Amino acid sequence: MTGTIKVMFDYGAYPIWYRYNDEQIFKNGIPVELSDAMEIEILFDEIEKRYEALFINNEVEFSYSGFQLEDEKNDFLKLLEKGMQLLESKCKTHFTLIDNSHIEEL
């Protein structure tokens, strides 16, 4: 089976979205074809954790606070690049990969 994987950030959602060619709607998470690729899950769990930390979310406020230091941003971008490379190497036979992360906006 083939399909599409998008890496896309949305607060409160896992950064990997996928769909198979016969489906209209993207699902959030890791497709079963990649379930044995623990390194992908570990990397994207960390990416998600760092992305969620860029927001203030409490009873009073929900807002984007961003990176406190340029080094934090650079580390995040390196981690994301590594994740994208790993995803591409693992999914190229089953999925088309789309980088919709809009990292330039972070």
N, CA, C and O of each residue as an XYZ file, in Angstrom:
424
protein
N       0.844     -1.182      0.000
C       0.000      0.000      0.000
C       0.886      1.241      0.000
O       1.940      1.253      0.636
N       0.474      2.257     -0.691
C       1.220      3.508     -0.728
C       0.339      4.646     -0.246
O      -0.884      4.530     -0.173
N       0.989      5.737      0.074
C       0.257      6.888      0.564
C       1.167      8.084      0.709
O       2.194      8.196      0.039
N       0.770      8.978      1.600
C       1.490     10.228      1.823
C       1.696     10.428      3.318
O       0.797     10.183      4.122
N       2.890     10.874      3.674
C       3.185     11.291      5.045
C       3.537     12.769      5.000
O       4.347     13.207      4.182
N       2.912     13.529      5.896
C       3.228     14.955      6.051
C       3.797     15.163      7.440
O       3.299     14.613      8.423
N       4.837     15.958      7.506
C       5.312     16.430      8.801
C       4.767     17.845      8.928
O       5.104     18.737      8.149
N       3.913     18.026      9.936
C       3.195     19.286     10.083
C       2.948     19.523     11.569
O       2.539     18.612     12.288
N       3.192     20.723     12.017
C       2.997     21.054     13.424
C       1.641     21.681     13.656
O       1.207     22.577     12.931
N       0.981     21.180     14.695
C      -0.281     21.733     15.164
C      -0.303     21.463     16.666
O      -0.165     20.316     17.090
N      -0.473     22.492     17.459
C      -0.413     22.325     18.901
C      -1.366     21.222     19.343
O      -2.521     21.182     18.921
N      -0.876     20.329     20.195
C      -1.691     19.258     20.732
C      -1.796     18.032     19.843
O      -2.524     17.094     20.167
N      -1.073     18.027     18.714
C      -1.136     16.895     17.790
C       0.274     16.397     17.480
O       1.236     17.166     17.475
N       0.372     15.116     17.226
C       1.653     14.521     16.833
C       2.085     15.111     15.490
O       1.230     15.333     14.632
N       3.374     15.373     15.273
C       3.811     16.055     14.049
C       3.794     15.204     12.774
O       4.087     15.719     11.695
N       3.461     13.922     12.876
C       3.381     13.074     11.690
C       1.910     12.830     11.352
O       1.121     12.410     12.200
N       1.563     13.102     10.097
C       0.218     12.880      9.573
C       0.354     11.979      8.358
O       1.297     12.137      7.582
N      -0.560     11.044      8.175
C      -0.454     10.151      7.029
C      -1.829      9.801      6.475
O      -2.847      9.899      7.160
N      -1.822      9.393      5.223
C      -3.023      8.836      4.601
C      -2.587      7.889      3.498
O      -1.512      8.029      2.914
N      -3.439      6.938      3.234
C      -3.201      6.016      2.135
C      -3.874      6.594      0.892
O      -4.771      7.431      0.998
N      -3.449      6.154     -0.263
C      -3.939      6.736     -1.513
C      -5.451      6.690     -1.667
O      -6.023      7.552     -2.333
N      -6.107      5.714     -1.072
C      -7.557      5.600     -1.220
C      -8.330      6.373     -0.146
O      -9.556      6.277     -0.083
N      -7.633      7.136      0.695
C      -8.284      7.891      1.762
C      -8.213      9.388      1.487
O      -7.253      9.870      0.887
N      -9.214     10.106      1.920
C      -9.273     11.548      1.745
C      -8.627     12.308      2.904
O      -8.036     13.369      2.708
N      -8.746     11.756      4.111
C      -8.360     12.481      5.318
C      -7.047     11.939      5.880
O      -6.822     10.730      5.922
N      -6.193     12.858      6.308
C      -4.941     12.471      6.970
C      -5.231     12.040      8.399
O      -6.060     12.638      9.085
N      -4.534     10.988      8.843
C      -4.597     10.528     10.229
C      -3.341     11.010     10.938
O      -2.299     11.207     10.313
N      -3.450     11.195     12.224
C      -2.341     11.686     13.018
C      -1.661     10.525     13.719
O      -2.326      9.739     14.394
N      -0.326     10.399     13.569
C       0.423      9.345     14.229
C       1.388      8.676     13.268
O       1.692      9.206     12.200
N       1.857      7.520     13.658
C       2.818      6.779     12.850
C       2.090      5.617     12.176
O       1.456      4.813     12.859
N       2.169      5.517     10.853
C       1.484      4.422     10.168
C       2.077      3.063     10.541
O       3.241      2.965     10.928
N       1.272      2.039     10.420
C       1.671      0.693     10.814
C       2.926      0.227     10.070
O       3.701     -0.561     10.612
N       3.134      0.691      8.861
C       4.315      0.299      8.093
C       5.613      0.759      8.745
O       6.676      0.210      8.457
N       5.538      1.751      9.612
C       6.725      2.269     10.296
C       6.743      1.902     11.775
O       7.569      2.410     12.534
N       5.844      1.028     12.179
C       5.728      0.709     13.603
C       6.967      0.028     14.174
O       7.171      0.036     15.388
N       7.794     -0.558     13.316
C       9.014     -1.194     13.810
C      10.197     -0.224     13.857
O      11.290     -0.597     14.284
N       9.984      1.000     13.425
C      11.048      2.010     13.396
C      10.993      2.841     14.677
O      10.545      3.988     14.664
N      11.450      2.257     15.773
C      11.397      2.928     17.074
C      12.157      4.251     17.081
O      11.769      5.189     17.778
N      13.232      4.326     16.311
C      14.017      5.566     16.272
C      13.173      6.733     15.776
O      13.322      7.854     16.261
N      12.288      6.479     14.814
C      11.391      7.533     14.328
C      10.477      7.997     15.453
O      10.314      9.197     15.675
N       9.893      7.059     16.150
C       8.982      7.410     17.235
C       9.706      8.180     18.341
O       9.181      9.174     18.843
N      10.884      7.741     18.720
C      11.654      8.424     19.760
C      12.002      9.848     19.334
O      11.845     10.789     20.112
N      12.475     10.002     18.097
C      12.840     11.337     17.594
C      11.632     12.265     17.543
O      11.698     13.405     18.003
N      10.529     11.773     16.982
C       9.371     12.649     16.834
C       8.634     12.882     18.149
O       7.932     13.884     18.283
N       8.776     11.987     19.118
C       8.267     12.275     20.469
C       9.016     13.470     21.055
O       8.412     14.356     21.659
N      10.331     13.485     20.871
C      11.145     14.603     21.372
C      10.839     15.888     20.609
O      10.752     16.959     21.209
N      10.677     15.790     19.303
C      10.332     16.960     18.488
C       8.997     17.537     18.946
O       8.862     18.750     19.102
N       8.020     16.674     19.158
C       6.707     17.135     19.615
C       6.816     17.812     20.984
O       6.232     18.873     21.205
N       7.555     17.202     21.885
C       7.739     17.758     23.233
C       8.355     19.163     23.156
O       7.897     20.084     23.833
N       9.372     19.315     22.345
C      10.025     20.632     22.215
C       9.105     21.646     21.543
O       9.101     22.819     21.914
N       8.333     21.206     20.565
C       7.396     22.119     19.902
C       6.323     22.601     20.883
O       6.027     23.794     20.948
N       5.750     21.677     21.637
C       4.704     22.043     22.598
C       5.228     23.027     23.644
O       4.473     23.861     24.145
N       6.527     22.931     23.978
C       7.132     23.825     24.962
C       7.253     25.261     24.454
O       7.568     26.166     25.227
N       7.009     25.473     23.178
C       7.081     26.824     22.607
C       5.825     27.639     22.887
O       5.735     28.798     22.481
N       4.857     27.045     23.578
C       3.578     27.709     23.838
C       3.327     27.828     25.329
O       3.768     26.999     26.125
N       2.613     28.873     25.681
C       2.067     29.026     27.025
C       0.623     28.562     26.928
O      -0.153     29.087     26.129
N       0.266     27.583     27.737
C      -1.094     27.056     27.698
C      -1.540     26.778     29.129
O      -1.183     25.763     29.728
N      -2.330     27.707     29.658
C      -2.847     27.536     31.007
C      -4.283     28.049     31.066
O      -4.864     28.360     30.026
N      -4.853     28.143     32.235
C      -6.248     28.558     32.383
C      -6.500     29.981     31.899
O      -7.629     30.331     31.557
N      -5.457     30.801     31.870
C      -5.601     32.215     31.544
C      -5.153     32.543     30.126
O      -5.682     33.463     29.503
N      -4.193     31.804     29.623
C      -3.547     32.223     28.383
C      -3.170     31.040     27.493
O      -2.742     29.989     27.969
N      -3.341     31.242     26.204
C      -2.750     30.359     25.200
C      -2.041     31.263     24.200
O      -2.674     32.046     23.493
N      -0.720     31.142     24.152
C       0.034     31.981     23.228
C       1.350     31.313     22.858
O       1.830     30.411     23.545
N       1.909     31.775     21.769
C       3.202     31.295     21.301
C       4.283     32.104     21.993
O       4.278     33.332     21.917
N       5.211     31.436     22.669
C       6.298     32.160     23.331
C       7.613     32.022     22.573
O       8.499     32.866     22.713
N       7.747     30.971     21.774
C       8.942     30.804     20.945
C      10.136     30.282     21.719
O      10.042     29.928     22.894
N      11.246     30.248     21.030
C      12.499     29.789     21.625
C      13.094     30.909     22.472
O      13.054     32.078     22.088
N      13.641     30.545     23.614
C      14.265     31.526     24.494
C      15.674     31.878     24.022
O      16.133     33.007     24.198
N      16.348     30.911     23.427
C      17.725     31.102     22.951
C      17.855     30.617     21.518
O      17.156     29.691     21.106
N      18.731     31.228     20.773
C      18.977     30.817     19.392
C      19.516     29.387     19.335
O      19.216     28.647     18.398
N      20.306     29.000     20.328
C      20.836     27.628     20.376
C      19.704     26.604     20.498
O      19.776     25.529     19.903
N      18.660     26.933     21.266
C      17.515     26.033     21.390
C      16.840     25.840     20.035
O      16.453     24.729     19.671
N      16.707     26.922     19.310
C      16.095     26.851     17.976
C      16.964     26.013     17.039
O      16.454     25.159     16.314
N      18.251     26.253     17.055
C      19.160     25.490     16.189
C      19.145     24.004     16.522
O      19.159     23.165     15.621
N      19.117     23.671     17.816
C      19.042     22.272     18.236
C      17.741     21.627     17.754
O      17.734     20.484     17.297
N      16.649     22.372     17.861
C      15.354     21.874     17.397
C      15.386     21.612     15.890
O      14.922     20.573     15.420
N      15.931     22.553     15.153
C      15.990     22.409     13.699
C      16.877     21.236     13.280
O      16.566     20.538     12.315
N      17.965     21.019     13.992
C      18.834     19.863     13.714
C      18.107     18.558     14.001
O      18.208     17.601     13.234
N      17.376     18.521     15.105
C      16.613     17.330     15.460
C      15.529     17.055     14.411
O      15.308     15.908     14.023
N      14.867     18.104     13.964
C      13.841     17.967     12.932
C      14.452     17.475     11.619
O      13.883     16.609     10.954
N      15.594     18.018     11.251
C      16.265     17.583     10.026
C      16.634     16.095     10.114
O      16.455     15.348      9.152
N      17.141     15.683     11.256
C      17.485     14.270     11.448
C      16.235     13.399     11.344
O      16.263     12.334     10.728
N      15.159     13.848     11.939
C      13.896     13.117     11.870
C      13.380     13.005     10.453
O      12.899     11.945     10.050
N      13.472     14.082      9.690
C      13.023     14.070      8.300
C      13.858     13.107      7.470
O      13.320     12.360      6.653
N      15.159     13.120      7.674
C      16.035     12.214      6.927
C      15.720     10.758      7.256
O      15.673      9.911      6.365
N      15.507     10.476      8.518
C      15.188      9.120      8.925
C      13.834      8.690      8.359
O      13.688      7.577      7.854
N      12.863      9.567      8.448
C      11.540      9.267      7.892
C      11.648      8.972      6.397
O      11.081      8.000      5.899
N      12.380      9.822      5.699
C      12.528      9.641      4.258
C      13.178      8.300      3.930
O      12.746      7.613      3.005
N      14.202      7.926      4.675
C      14.888      6.670      4.394
C      14.004      5.455      4.704
O      14.115      4.427      4.036
N      13.139      5.564      5.698
C      12.307      4.431      6.106
C      11.008      4.307      5.316
O      10.460      3.211      5.197
N      10.509      5.421      4.772
C       9.172      5.356      4.178
C       9.152      5.488      2.660
O       8.079      5.438      2.059
N      10.289      5.653      2.036
C      10.291      5.946      0.599
C       9.670      4.852     -0.266
O       9.233      5.138     -1.381
N       9.617      3.612      0.212
C       9.003      2.561     -0.596
C       7.489      2.528     -0.449
O       6.804      1.991     -1.320
N       6.947      3.088      0.632
C       5.511      3.041      0.880
C       4.816      4.405      0.781
O       3.626      4.479      0.472
N       5.558      5.472      1.044
C       4.929      6.775      1.168
C       5.716      7.863      0.443
O       6.933      7.776      0.278
N       4.991      8.878      0.021
C       5.590     10.120     -0.434
C       5.668     11.023      0.795
O       4.688     11.151      1.529
N       6.804     11.642      1.023
C       7.004     12.486      2.195
C       6.859     13.950      1.826
O       7.455     14.422      0.858
N       6.061     14.662      2.608
C       5.854     16.102      2.414
C       6.287     16.820      3.684
O       5.794     16.527      4.773
N       7.208     17.757      3.538
C       7.630     18.573      4.675
C       6.749     19.810      4.711
O       6.947     20.752      3.943
N       5.792     19.797      5.594
C       4.871     20.918      5.745
C       5.053     21.540      7.131
O       4.113     22.067      7.726
N       6.307     21.460      7.630
C       6.581     21.891      8.995
C       6.689     23.405      9.140
O       6.570     23.922     10.251
N       6.911     24.118      8.056
C       7.037     25.578      8.096
C       8.032     26.033      9.145
O       7.753     26.941      9.927
N       9.199     25.396      9.158
C      10.191     25.694     10.181
C      10.694     27.123     10.114
O      11.196     27.642     11.111
N      10.575     27.763      8.979
C      11.032     29.154      8.871
C      10.180     30.093      9.711
O      10.589     31.220      9.989
N       8.996     29.639     10.117
C       8.086     30.489     10.915
C       8.300     30.330     12.412
O       7.710     31.070     13.200
N       9.129     29.382     12.815
C       9.295     29.151     14.252
C      10.161     30.208     14.895
O      10.400     30.160     16.102
